[in-house]
Each structure stands twice: as C-alpha cells, then as structure tokens.
Amino acid sequence: MEAIIVPAFPVGTAVAVGGPAVALCGLSLWFIRAYVDDRRRKSSKHPLPPEVPGLPVIGNLLQLKEKKPHKTFAKWAETYGPIYSIKTGANKMVVLNSNDVAKEAMVTKYSSISTRKLSKALNILTADKSIIAMSDYGEFYKMAKRHVLNSTLGTHAQKQHRGHRDMLVENTSNQLHASLSENPLQAVNLRKIFLFELFSLALKEVLGEDVESIYVEEFGTTFSKEELIKVIVHDPMEGAIEVDWRDFFPYLGWIPNKSFERKIQQMDHRREFVMKALIKQQRKRFESGKEISCYLDCLLSEATTFTERQILMLIWEALIETSDTTLVTTEWAMYELTKDPEKQDRLYRDIQNVCGANKVTEENLCQLPYLSAIFHETLRKHSPVPVVPLRYVHEDTELGGYNIPAGTEIAINIYACNMEKKVWENPEQWNPERFLDGKHDHMELHKTAAFGSGKRVCAGALQAMLISCITIASLVQEFEWGLADGEKDNVDTLRLTNQKLHPLQAIIKPRN
Ligand code: HEM
C-alpha cells in the first residue's frame, strides 16, 4: 500500500470551525445522534464497544492532533481493550488493536465491511476510488486487481520482471561504490540512491520504459526524473494527509473551504498532466506495434471497458505503491543492521556460507532464513502501513463480541497488532531471531499483520519481499555498514507510511 492510504487525522483545523451557528447546529446533531445510538444499544443483544471519552461535538479530535494516530490508538487500547469506539467530529469510528479482532474484520466479516470511506483529499487524489487499494469491492476492483496481478505483481509476472530487479541491485551498488570513490569518509544517503532506482523499476514494470525526462505540453516544460518523483509520489503522499475539517462534520459540507480545495486540485492537475504525457508517449509505441510486457500494455490491450481516467489512475497507483513502502522497509532494515554490528555480521556470515565468492542472487533467498527474519521483523516493528485505509460498515455486524452498527468507520491498527504483547515477546525490541524459533516457515509472506489479510491483502507483498530482501543481502555482502555520528537515536517517523524522518546516514566500507 502502499501508500496513500491512511486518511489523516485532524490538527487544529478541526476546531477552527468556529461560529456560534456552527456550534449550535453541531450540538443539536450531537444530541440526535446520542439518542439514536442509545436506542440501538438497547435493541441489540450485544453491547456497543467501550467509548473513549471525548468532548461534545468534536469528540476525540483534539486527542489525535499529533498525526501519529496508530500510537495514540495503541495507548488507548491499554485502558479500553483491543476494540473501542471514538468520535471524530460527527463520525463514529471503531478501532481494532489486536490480531484476533483485526482478522475477524478483514476475513470473517469482510462482506459487511467491504467499502471505504475516504476523506475529501483522498476522494480527489484517487479520482473517487479509481484505484485498487481504495475501491469498494465490485466489478472495477475485481478486473483491475486481476490485471495488475497478471501483468505486474503475481508470481508469474514477477518472474518476467526479474531483470529489472537485478538491474536495481547492480545500479544501487555501483552508485554506492562511485560515491565512496569520490569521498570515502563521507556518510552515504541510501534513500536518495534507492528511491531513484525503485522509481526506475516502477517505470519499467508499469510503462515499459525507464523515462529520464518528459515534455509536458500543459506546462510547456520538461520534467526531470526528480520532478516526476515529486509530482507522482511525494506530493500526493503529502496531499493524502491534508485535513479538511468538513470530513469530520459532513453536515457542514456546504460551507466552502477554497484554499484546501485549490491546493489538492492543483496537485491533482499537475499529476494528471504529467501522467497523461507519460502514457501518451507509451501509447504511441504500443500503437506502432511495439508491445512490451508491462502493466500499461496489458490495460491497453485487455481492459477495454476502462476509461482513460481509470487507466491513468491505475498506472499512477502502481508507480506510487512501488516507490514508497518498499523503500521505507529497506531503509529501516538497513538502519537496524547498521546500528547492530553483531546482527549485521551474522547476516554477512550466512550470505558467505551460502554464496562463497559469488554475488548473492534471488535463487539464494530460500537458503537465507536470517535475511527473511530481518525483513519480517522490520515490517513488524516499523509497519509501513500502520493503519489500514479506513473501512466502512455498510450493514450491522458484530466484532469481538460487540455490536457494530452500519455507518461506523473501522480503523484497523496494524501497528498495535504487530506490537501486541500477548503475541510478541518484548515487542519494542527489533529482534529477527524471534522468527527463527522453528514455528515459522521462513518463506511465508504473512508472518505479521503488515500486509493485511483476507480478500484485500496486499497485492504487492511478493514484489516488496523480493526487492527488499535481495537489496539488503547485496548491500551487506558488499559493504560493512556503520552509523554516522548522531544517527543512533534518529528514529522519528514521517508521513503515512512510517518513513524514517531523517534519511539513514551511514559510513560504509567495501568488504574486499
Ligand atoms: C512492504 C511493503 C508493503 C506493505 C507493508 C503493504 C501493505 C499493504 C496493506 C496493509 C494493504 C491494505 C490491505 C487492506 O486494505 O486491508 C495493502 C494493499 C495493497 N497493496 Fe500493499 N504494501 C506494500 C507494498 C506494496 C507494493 C510494492 C505494491 C505494488 C506495487 C502494493 C500494492 C497494493 C495493492 C494494489 C493493494 C490493494 C489490494 C486490494 O485491495 O485488494 N503494495 N498493502
């Protein structure tokens, strides 16, 4: 997910609504709602989940203002239990914080919770749910998912794209060597190099060609790859957490919020023009008979019922999803290994035992259980999707023994599931050894809750695992990694996908 997923929670904006009329209107609706809830509670044989106390009208909005809701949710679970309800303005949300109840929602009760409720920003940025990860279960979803698996993310497609991954690993290593020969004592910024390589891989898998720059007619200018990454990946990631106070007070949706709308719409237009230019270039190639095995060509030849806009959005989705969460996971894994020389050494010795003087390849992955443990432990501790994109209950259901009425939003807190003390010993510790206890098949992809589960389980899990594992193995085989000064406690995070706030700064030495 990939990425643009978790709708933002409010900052001060939510309370800046202001005005006595608004407050009065809000208050009366609050009373009506409280009355309806009370009636519902009395008519069901199950109780409603415990409520986290909040303020009238705004509910728990103020308590969520630090933009890391997964941590606040996990803290509340210590007091209110693994399932409880909160209010975000006029909306009622049930938060799930344990593996059992999260699985119940994602697998057993999926049919009652299979729609999404998007924030205003996400509605614009996903062109009203025109991407797989944000769509409701239905024909568009089923067809788009089939195409992305067949052409790009499924096992067979991943075999076909193997060459792109080998190239990514080779280029990353070459660039690190080049930066060392320029200045051997300077810390390297792995993120910068790896992001470019991931984006190139995404362009090849999705559009069929690595594009260095593109002329965009609407702007009358050429966009460099760096600018493409900004418009396609970084800006929408920022936009996805923009808060429009009307999300929390839908009955006030008629009040304009022009500056918010302008900002998101500009972002959307820039992305649209750039994506159109990229697609136009490849469409010409496709129409001239030069077909390439990639997602776009698959959509152009097979998804004939999709509109231009839907194709554009699906192509954009695959680009952003490839470029973000895999980077986040790989960087955190390298940070943890760099901080812990013993574990780094253990991995290095494993690789040497299996590969000797040869370079590590994907064929070796099944012989390297410690590498796999490192990948899964990193996903557990630094879950790149800490909260599943909000689901929406469209018919009354029941979760964890509680009554969940239709109209409730559901937040599944993956972070809390991966930190659950009942399941994980010393969850705060990054300890890959926990996966070597013989209980886990080391090639199993779903050892933690990180990829979700059930029908909406992550479609890109295999690709993320292949890219991340082979990159970590190659980086450790070729270089010895040590933390640059001041880097040890740099563990703060940024944005939706738990990205490390400060890029890892490492001092590296070639192994031979
Ligand atoms: C470590 C990396 C990744 C993590 C942790 C991750 C996690 C997730 C999670 C938690 C979901 C949501 C499941 C739900 O709604 O219940 C998801 C959905 C999805 N992810 Fe990923 N993801 C990763 C990488 C990728 C990559 C690389 C791609 C594609 C290039 C991708 C494509 C998707 C898609 C298409 C969905 C929607 C699936 C559906 O709704 O059926 N993900 N991912």
Residues whose N, C-alpha, C, O or C-beta is under 5 A from the ligand:
A	BS01	HEM	M1 E2 I132 A133 A318 E321 T322 T325 T326 T329 P384 V385 V388 P389 A450 F451 G452 S453 K455 R456 V457 C458 A459 G460 A461 Q463 A464
